[in-house]
Amino acid sequence: MINAFRKIRKDMFKKKSFLSYILYAIGEIALIVVGILLALYLQNRNEENKVKETVSNTINMLKDEIDTNKNRIKRVQDYHIMVKDSLFKMSMPKSEKEIDGKLNFWKGMQTPRLQNAAFQTSIQSGIGKEFNPELLKALNGLYTYQDSYNEYSSQTTQIFFGTDLTDFKSFGKVMRSIQMSMNDLYWYEKELIEMLDHNLKQIDSLYPAIND
């Protein structure tokens, strides 16, 4: 191809067709420019496709993470409600012998550790900037509240770990503290379930192709 172009230029030069040579040179430059622009276009298309694929994979990981966290909360939510209600209805024991019978329902705090690896990866990698702004706002709100839940769960677990629930003198005070903690967990988990569902609906609405 290059040799053919050279032959054409030599023929034009021999014929001293200066105008034809100039027109040919302009045409050749135009072809080069078009080739460069086409290469840049294809490169940009490839980059866009890579970004779309990364966004799609990240969204799927976020959905899995949100579903996992939702299931973890649901596994303990009923237990926390039961403990809260049982403590509210429980009458104070009159002696140490009555304490064991009062705490048959107690199986510890049972607070799950909610995950945030997929969300943190999306932020640290910069791919989160490619998310729909409304979804990114909802995700930020969810994971901020989720971090607060994890911190509160960790604190309450540490407070009651190793606490002697059979001590008659401190029994009432300890039960009131547990009741308050269960009440807080109830509201935390109620809000989290609503936020988790909202984010899942946002993802399904804004990225329907990912669900196909």
N, C-alpha and C positions, 0 to 999 in steps of 0.2 A: 504494500500500500504506500509506504513512504517512498520507495523507489519510483513508483508511478507518478507521485506528486512531483518528485525531482525532475523526472523526464518532461512533464508538462511545463514546469518552470523553465527548463533549458530550451524547450521548443519556443516558448514565448519570448525568451531573451534573444534567441537567434533571429526570430522574426521581428525583433525590435518593437514588439507590441507592448509598449509601456503601459498604456491604459488597461489592456487585458491583464497584464502582470499585476498591476495595482489592485484590480478587481479580484483577481484570484487570491492575492495576499490577504485582502480584507475578508474574503470568504473563508480562508483558512483560519484566520484569527477568530472569526465568528464561530467556526466549528469548535475551536479549542475552548472558547468561552462557554459555549453551550455544553461541551463535554464536562468542563469543570463544574458548571451549575448543576448538571444532571447528577454528577458524582456527589456533590454536596447534598442535593435533595435526597438521593438514595441513602446517604449516610444518616441524615436527619430522620428519615423514615425508620431506619433500623434502630436508631437511638430511641425514638418514640415507641416503637414496638417493644423494645427491651424494658422501657419504663412502665408501659402498660402491663407487661407480663409480671414485672416485679410488684407492681401495685396489686394486681390480681392475686398473686401468691401471698402477699402480706395481708390482704383483706381476709383471705381464707384462714390464715393462721390466727388472725384476730378473732374471727368468728368461733374457731375451735376453742380459743382461750376464754372467750366470754361464755360460751356454752359450758365449759368445764367449771368455771367459777360459779355459774348459776346452779349447776348440779351440786357443787360442794355446799353451797348455802342451803339448798333445799333439803339436803340430807340431815342438817342439824337444826333447821328452822323450827320444825314441829317440836323437837326436844326442848329447845329454849322456851318456846311458848308454854309447854307443859310444866317446866320447872317454874316459870314465872307465875303461872296460875296456881300451881300446887303450894308455893310459898305464900301466896296471897291468902289462900284458904286455910293454911295450916295453923293450928292452935299451938301455943307454946307448951313444951313438955314441962311437967311439974317435977320431974326427977331425971337423973342421968339414965335410968333404966328405960325411960320412954323415948330417948333420943334415937336409938337405932331404928325403931319402928316408924319414926317420923321421916327418915331419910331413905326409904326404900327406892324412891324415884331418882335419887341423885347419882349421876354417872360422870361427874366432873363437868368442866366448862364446855368441852367439845367445840372449840372454835377453829375453823379451817384457816389455812394460810392461802389467800387468794393470789393467783399468778398475775404477773405483769410483763413477762419476758417478751412477748410478741409486740406489745405496745412500745416498750423501751427500745427494742430493735428498730422499729419503724421510725422513731424519733432520732435515734443516734445515727442511723444510716442516711437520714435526710429524705427518705421516701415518704414520710408523713406529710411533707410539704405538697405532695402530689394528690393528697386526699381532697375530697370535697370539703370546703370550709365548714359547712354545717356538721358534717360527720366528725371532723377533727375537733371541733368545739365540744361536741357531745362526748367523744372519747376522752378528752382532757378532763371533763367534769366527772365522768365515771371513774377513771383511774385515780384521780385525786381523792375522791370519796372512798374509793376502795383502799387506798393507802391509809386513810384515817381509820377505817375498820380494822385493818391488819394491826395497826399500832395499838388501838384500843383492846383488841383481842389479846395481844401479847401482854399488855399491862395487866389485864384482869387475870390472865392465866398465872402470871408471876405472883400476883397478890394472894391468890387462893391456893397456890401450889404448896403442899405441906401443911396447910392450915388444919388444926385439930377441930373437926366438926363435932366431936363428942364431948368437948369441954362445956359443961353445963353453965358455967358463969358467963362465958362469952358467946354462947349459942345464939341468943337473940340478936346480938349485934352482927355476928357473922351472917346469919340468915338474911337480915335486912340489907347487908352489903351485896350479897349474892342476888337478892331480889332486884335491887336497883341495877345491878350489872345486866341481869337478864332482860330487864325492861329496856335498857339502852340497846342491847343487842337486838331485841325485837324490832325497834325502830330503824336501827342500822340496816338490818337484813330486809325489812319491808321496802325501804328506800332503794337499796341495792338491786333487789329483784326488779323493781320498776325501771331503774336506770339501765340494767342489763337488757331487759326486754326492749326498751326504747332504742338502744344502740343496735340491737339485732334487726329491728324493723328499719332503722335508718340504712343499714348496710344493704338489706334486701331491696329497699326502695331505690337507693342511689346507684347500686351496682347489681342490677338484675341479671346481667349476662353471666356473672360469676356463679349464679345458682343454677344455670342451665346444665 
